[in-house]
Amino acid sequence: MKRPRSIRSRLIMLYVVTISFIFLCFGGYTYWGFKQYLINSLRQGFVRRAHQIATTILSEIPQKGEAYVGTEIQARYAPELNERVIRVTNQAGRTIYASRNADALSKPLPVDFSQDSLETAAVLRREQVPGKEVLQVVAIGYQVPNGEKYVVEVAGSENDVSSALGGLLLTLSLGFPVFIGLSSVGAYILLGRALRPVDEIVRSAERITLRNLSQRLPVPDTGDEVERLSLALNRMIERLDESYQVTSRFSADASHELRTPLTIMRGELEAILTQENLDEEEMQQIATVLEEAERLTQIVEGLLAISRLEAGETQLDKDPVDLSQLATTTVEQMAPLADDKSLTLEMEAVRDVIVDANEVRLRQVIVNLLDNAIKYTPEGGKIRVEVKADGSEAVVEVIDNGIGISSEALPNIFKRFYRSEQVQARKARGTGLGLSMVHSILEAHGGSVKVESSENKGSTFRVSLPRLKLSIATKAESVSSGAS
């Protein structure tokens, strides 16, 4: 399954896409606007040149003749040197003057002489010279004092415009990745600062468990949605804490109150069993009730212990405990139960695996795991207990080749009173609190328990605890007990 992107990466991606779109729109508009500006500037220059030719040279035709026009234009403007094209024609289309590069122009444009002014409005056109550049052409009409009408055309190449636009396009193309890169870095830094309170809230939320619901999330003084979110989450945690405390107190109080009547019931039943006037059937019935009362007592004691452990009310007296020695003695104590079912019980442990723990509670963990392994491993099976050091952790593994646990049951085995269909089908006796007790004890010690299992192939329970100190395994010990 594809891992979802973080909010920061999605915001940066959205920001970059938005900035890129804005930059492209701005760049396109700048390019178009600059092009129009250059073209208009070029045309306006041609219009001014045509006006100068008309007002300063053509106006002298009545006194100096048409021959004067070509000589004066060549002397004053030198169109070939300035890369300009100039052509002057009369109203009939006869050429009065044409620069040597005027062959590129098509026939003169018709201008509107219907207006009363001496000079007509400029007529603009764009011509493509075959195999060469593109020309911008401006034409104006001018009426000299003697009534003759002439058309002045001034043209020039767009090469300078194209060069300027090419430079602008190159600048925009090179500036685009730099701009996007700097924008991305800036967005990353700014979003990092903006989302830093969220990271602190996440880290604090991950540290909150049932054992420390009194803790609260940090509230950043930002006045924004993050602050309101943190306040809302704190109010939710407070409500959860109150609800959990009520439930936990009820469970602990109910368990505590049930201990006395159950003790009385057991005492009365045991007293009845000592009477001599009971027949065998009555004694069997009373023994069954007594057995159930003892089972109910175990449930009540287990619930009370779990409630106190999860609520943190039980202060565990911790001392350095040699986990290898503790596991070895526990295995030796449980060996007779394995012998009764013809099970092979093996033990392997490295020395000096020291943990800071309550020895009684830790022994209870190993006993519960071994008891389950013995209970659900068929006769002739094998159970193995290993104690080892794994970096900064002390590890106890209980491995069996018993009935295993189904994949559907695995997520639920540490829940209170949970009994899988396999267990129910075997009608195995138990309270359904053993693994829940293991989980609670290990959490109270800062440890954990994990399980790997396959149905009808066996299970491996792995208990991890913080090591009190690191040590090197110097010797492996093996204890084996079994009967065939």
NORTAWO-V972756 format. One record per residue. N is the residue number from 1. RES is the residue in three letters. SS is DSSP state (@ for helix, = for strand, . for the rest). OMEGA is omega in degrees with one decimal (* if undefined). Layout:
N	RES	SS	OMEGA
N	RES	SS	OMEGA
//
This chain:
1	MET	.	-177.4
2	LYS	.	-178.4
3	ARG	.	-178.9
4	PRO	.	178.4
5	ARG	.	179.5
6	SER	.	177.6
7	ILE	@	-179.1
8	ARG	@	-178.4
9	SER	@	178.7
10	ARG	@	177.8
11	LEU	@	178.7
12	ILE	@	178.9
13	MET	@	177.8
14	LEU	@	179.7
15	TYR	@	-179.0
16	VAL	@	178.7
17	VAL	@	179.8
18	THR	@	179.5
19	ILE	@	178.5
20	SER	@	179.1
21	PHE	@	178.9
22	ILE	@	-179.6
23	PHE	@	179.8
24	LEU	@	177.3
25	CYS	@	179.4
26	PHE	@	179.2
27	GLY	@	178.5
28	GLY	@	178.9
29	TYR	@	178.7
30	THR	@	179.7
31	TYR	@	-179.8
32	TRP	@	-179.3
33	GLY	@	179.4
34	PHE	@	177.9
35	LYS	@	178.7
36	GLN	@	179.4
37	TYR	@	-179.3
38	LEU	@	179.4
39	ILE	@	179.9
40	ASN	@	177.8
41	SER	@	178.2
42	LEU	@	-179.5
43	ARG	@	179.9
44	GLN	@	176.4
45	GLY	@	177.8
46	PHE	@	179.0
47	VAL	@	179.1
48	ARG	@	179.3
49	ARG	@	178.2
50	ALA	@	178.6
51	HIS	@	178.5
52	GLN	@	179.3
53	ILE	@	-177.9
54	ALA	@	-172.6
55	THR	@	-176.5
56	THR	@	-175.6
57	ILE	.	-178.4
58	LEU	@	-179.6
59	SER	@	-179.9
60	GLU	@	-176.7
61	ILE	@	-179.2
62	PRO	@	-178.5
63	GLN	@	-170.1
64	LYS	@	176.7
65	GLY	.	-176.0
66	GLU	.	179.8
67	ALA	@	179.8
68	TYR	@	-175.4
69	VAL	@	-176.1
70	GLY	@	-179.3
71	THR	@	-175.4
72	GLU	@	178.6
73	ILE	@	-178.5
74	GLN	@	-178.1
75	ALA	@	-174.7
76	ARG	@	-168.4
77	TYR	@	178.5
78	ALA	.	-171.5
79	PRO	.	-178.1
80	GLU	.	179.4
81	LEU	.	-178.9
82	ASN	.	178.3
83	GLU	.	175.8
84	ARG	=	177.0
85	VAL	=	179.9
86	ILE	=	177.2
87	ARG	=	178.1
88	VAL	=	178.4
89	THR	=	175.3
90	ASN	=	-174.8
91	GLN	.	-179.6
92	ALA	.	178.8
93	GLY	.	179.0
94	ARG	.	-177.3
95	THR	=	176.0
96	ILE	=	177.0
97	TYR	=	174.3
98	ALA	=	176.6
99	SER	.	-174.5
100	ARG	.	179.6
101	ASN	.	-177.5
102	ALA	@	179.4
103	ASP	@	-178.6
104	ALA	@	-177.6
105	LEU	.	172.8
106	SER	.	-177.2
107	LYS	.	-175.4
108	PRO	.	177.4
109	LEU	.	173.6
110	PRO	.	177.8
111	VAL	.	-175.1
112	ASP	.	178.8
113	PHE	.	-175.6
114	SER	.	-177.4
115	GLN	.	-177.7
116	ASP	.	-177.2
117	SER	.	-179.7
118	LEU	.	-176.4
119	GLU	=	-178.8
120	THR	.	174.7
121	ALA	.	-177.7
122	ALA	.	175.0
123	VAL	=	-174.3
124	LEU	=	173.4
125	ARG	=	-178.5
126	ARG	=	-176.2
127	GLU	=	176.0
128	GLN	=	177.9
129	VAL	.	-176.9
130	PRO	.	177.6
131	GLY	.	-177.7
132	LYS	.	-175.5
133	GLU	.	176.2
134	VAL	=	-178.6
135	LEU	=	169.0
136	GLN	=	-173.6
137	VAL	=	177.2
138	VAL	=	179.7
139	ALA	=	174.1
140	ILE	=	175.4
141	GLY	=	-178.6
142	TYR	=	178.9
143	GLN	=	-178.2
144	VAL	.	-174.8
145	PRO	.	-179.0
146	ASN	.	176.5
147	GLY	.	178.4
148	GLU	.	-177.7
149	LYS	=	-177.2
150	TYR	=	176.3
151	VAL	=	178.6
152	VAL	=	177.9
153	GLU	=	175.2
154	VAL	=	-177.9
155	ALA	=	178.0
156	GLY	=	-177.0
157	SER	=	174.8
158	GLU	.	-176.1
159	ASN	@	179.7
160	ASP	@	177.8
161	VAL	@	-179.9
162	SER	@	178.7
163	SER	@	179.3
164	ALA	@	178.8
165	LEU	@	176.3
166	GLY	@	176.7
167	GLY	@	178.3
168	LEU	@	-179.8
169	LEU	@	177.9
170	LEU	@	179.0
171	THR	@	179.2
172	LEU	@	-178.7
173	SER	@	178.9
174	LEU	@	-178.0
175	GLY	@	-176.6
176	PHE	@	179.9
177	PRO	@	178.2
178	VAL	@	-179.7
179	PHE	@	180.0
180	ILE	@	178.7
181	GLY	@	179.0
182	LEU	@	178.4
183	SER	@	179.7
184	SER	@	178.4
185	VAL	@	178.3
186	GLY	@	178.8
187	ALA	@	179.8
188	TYR	@	-178.7
189	ILE	@	-178.1
190	LEU	@	179.1
191	LEU	@	176.1
192	GLY	@	177.6
193	ARG	@	-178.3
194	ALA	@	-176.4
195	LEU	@	179.2
196	ARG	@	175.9
197	PRO	@	178.7
198	VAL	@	177.9
199	ASP	@	178.5
200	GLU	@	177.6
201	ILE	@	-179.9
202	VAL	@	-179.7
203	ARG	@	179.0
204	SER	@	-179.3
205	ALA	@	180.0
206	GLU	@	-179.7
207	ARG	@	-177.5
208	ILE	.	177.2
209	THR	.	178.1
210	LEU	@	-176.7
211	ARG	@	-179.3
212	ASN	@	177.8
213	LEU	.	177.1
214	SER	.	177.8
215	GLN	.	-179.7
216	ARG	.	178.4
217	LEU	.	175.7
218	PRO	.	179.6
219	VAL	.	-179.5
220	PRO	.	-179.8
221	ASP	.	-177.5
222	THR	.	180.0
223	GLY	.	-177.6
224	ASP	.	-176.6
225	GLU	@	-179.9
226	VAL	@	178.0
227	GLU	@	179.8
228	ARG	@	178.1
229	LEU	@	-179.8
230	SER	@	178.4
231	LEU	@	179.7
232	ALA	@	178.6
233	LEU	@	177.9
234	ASN	@	177.4
235	ARG	@	178.3
236	MET	@	179.0
237	ILE	@	178.5
238	GLU	@	178.2
239	ARG	@	177.6
240	LEU	@	179.4
241	ASP	@	179.1
242	GLU	@	-179.6
243	SER	@	-179.2
244	TYR	@	179.8
245	GLN	@	178.2
246	VAL	@	-179.5
247	THR	@	-178.7
248	SER	@	179.2
249	ARG	@	179.0
250	PHE	@	-179.9
251	SER	@	-179.6
252	ALA	@	-178.9
253	ASP	@	179.9
254	ALA	@	178.8
255	SER	@	-179.4
256	HIS	@	-178.0
257	GLU	@	-178.8
258	LEU	@	-176.5
259	ARG	@	-176.3
260	THR	@	179.1
261	PRO	@	178.1
262	LEU	@	177.3
263	THR	@	178.2
264	ILE	@	179.7
265	MET	@	-179.3
266	ARG	@	179.0
267	GLY	@	179.9
268	GLU	@	-179.9
269	LEU	@	178.2
270	GLU	@	178.0
271	ALA	@	179.4
272	ILE	@	-178.8
273	LEU	@	-178.8
274	THR	.	-179.5
275	GLN	.	-174.2
276	GLU	.	-175.4
277	ASN	.	-179.8
278	LEU	.	174.7
279	ASP	.	-173.7
280	GLU	@	-179.0
281	GLU	@	178.8
282	GLU	@	179.0
283	MET	@	178.5
284	GLN	@	178.9
285	GLN	@	179.9
286	ILE	@	178.4
287	ALA	@	178.1
288	THR	@	178.5
289	VAL	@	179.2
290	LEU	@	178.5
291	GLU	@	178.1
292	GLU	@	177.2
293	ALA	@	177.0
294	GLU	@	177.5
295	ARG	@	177.9
296	LEU	@	176.7
297	THR	@	177.5
298	GLN	@	178.3
299	ILE	@	-178.9
300	VAL	@	179.1
301	GLU	@	178.1
302	GLY	@	178.3
303	LEU	@	-179.5
304	LEU	@	179.8
305	ALA	@	-179.6
306	ILE	@	-179.6
307	SER	@	-179.4
308	ARG	@	178.3
309	LEU	@	-177.9
310	GLU	@	179.7
311	ALA	@	-179.5
312	GLY	.	-178.4
313	GLU	.	-178.7
314	THR	.	177.3
315	GLN	.	-177.5
316	LEU	.	174.2
317	ASP	.	-175.4
318	LYS	.	176.2
319	ASP	=	174.3
320	PRO	=	-177.8
321	VAL	=	174.1
322	ASP	=	-174.4
323	LEU	@	179.3
324	SER	@	-179.7
325	GLN	@	179.6
326	LEU	@	-179.9
327	ALA	@	-179.1
328	THR	@	179.8
329	THR	@	178.9
330	THR	@	178.2
331	VAL	@	178.9
332	GLU	@	178.6
333	GLN	@	-178.4
334	MET	@	-176.2
335	ALA	@	179.2
336	PRO	@	177.8
337	LEU	@	177.4
338	ALA	@	178.6
339	ASP	@	-179.0
340	ASP	@	179.9
341	LYS	.	179.8
342	SER	.	179.3
343	LEU	.	173.7
344	THR	=	-178.5
345	LEU	=	-177.5
346	GLU	=	-179.1
347	MET	=	175.1
348	GLU	=	-175.7
349	ALA	=	171.1
350	VAL	=	-178.0
351	ARG	.	169.3
352	ASP	.	169.2
353	VAL	.	-170.9
354	ILE	=	175.9
355	VAL	=	175.2
356	ASP	=	-170.7
357	ALA	=	171.2
358	ASN	.	-172.2
359	GLU	@	-178.4
360	VAL	@	-179.4
361	ARG	@	-178.6
362	LEU	@	175.4
363	ARG	@	179.2
364	GLN	@	177.5
365	VAL	@	-178.0
366	ILE	@	179.2
367	VAL	@	-178.7
368	ASN	@	-179.6
369	LEU	@	178.0
370	LEU	@	179.5
371	ASP	@	176.9
372	ASN	@	-178.7
373	ALA	@	179.5
374	ILE	@	-175.7
375	LYS	@	-172.3
376	TYR	.	173.1
377	THR	.	-178.5
378	PRO	.	178.8
379	GLU	.	-179.1
380	GLY	.	-179.2
381	GLY	.	-175.0
382	LYS	=	177.0
383	ILE	=	-177.4
384	ARG	=	177.2
385	VAL	=	179.7
386	GLU	=	173.5
387	VAL	=	-177.2
388	LYS	=	176.8
389	ALA	=	178.5
390	ASP	=	-176.9
391	GLY	.	-179.2
392	SER	.	-177.4
393	GLU	=	169.2
394	ALA	=	-171.3
395	VAL	=	170.6
396	VAL	=	177.9
397	GLU	=	175.0
398	VAL	=	-172.4
399	ILE	=	177.4
400	ASP	=	176.1
401	ASN	.	-177.3
402	GLY	.	-172.8
403	ILE	.	179.0
404	GLY	.	-177.8
405	ILE	.	-179.8
406	SER	.	-179.7
407	SER	@	178.4
408	GLU	@	-176.7
409	ALA	@	-174.2
410	LEU	@	-178.1
411	PRO	.	-171.6
412	ASN	.	-168.9
413	ILE	.	-179.9
414	PHE	.	177.1
415	LYS	.	-179.4
416	ARG	.	174.4
417	PHE	.	-180.0
418	TYR	.	176.4
419	ARG	.	-176.0
420	SER	.	179.0
421	GLU	@	177.7
422	GLN	@	-178.6
423	VAL	@	180.0
424	GLN	@	-180.0
425	ALA	@	179.2
426	ARG	@	-179.0
427	LYS	.	178.9
428	ALA	.	-179.0
429	ARG	.	179.0
430	GLY	.	-177.8
431	THR	.	-175.7
432	GLY	.	-178.8
433	LEU	.	-174.6
434	GLY	@	-178.6
435	LEU	@	175.4
436	SER	@	176.6
437	MET	@	177.9
438	VAL	@	-179.0
439	HIS	@	-178.0
440	SER	@	179.7
441	ILE	@	-178.6
442	LEU	@	175.8
443	GLU	@	178.5
444	ALA	@	177.6
445	HIS	.	-177.3
446	GLY	.	179.8
447	GLY	.	-178.7
448	SER	=	175.9
449	VAL	=	178.4
450	LYS	=	-177.3
451	VAL	=	170.9
452	GLU	=	-175.2
453	SER	=	172.8
454	SER	=	-176.8
455	GLU	.	179.7
456	ASN	.	178.0
457	LYS	.	178.7
458	GLY	=	-175.9
459	SER	=	174.1
460	THR	=	175.5
461	PHE	=	-177.5
462	ARG	=	178.5
463	VAL	=	179.3
464	SER	=	178.4
465	LEU	=	176.1
466	PRO	=	177.5
467	ARG	=	177.4
468	LEU	.	175.1
469	LYS	.	178.7
470	LEU	.	176.7
471	SER	.	-179.4
472	ILE	.	178.7
473	ALA	.	-176.5
474	THR	.	-176.0
475	LYS	.	175.3
476	ALA	=	-179.9
477	GLU	=	-179.6
478	SER	=	177.0
479	VAL	=	-177.9
480	SER	=	177.8
481	SER	=	179.3
482	GLY	.	176.8
483	ALA	.	179.3
484	SER	.	*
//
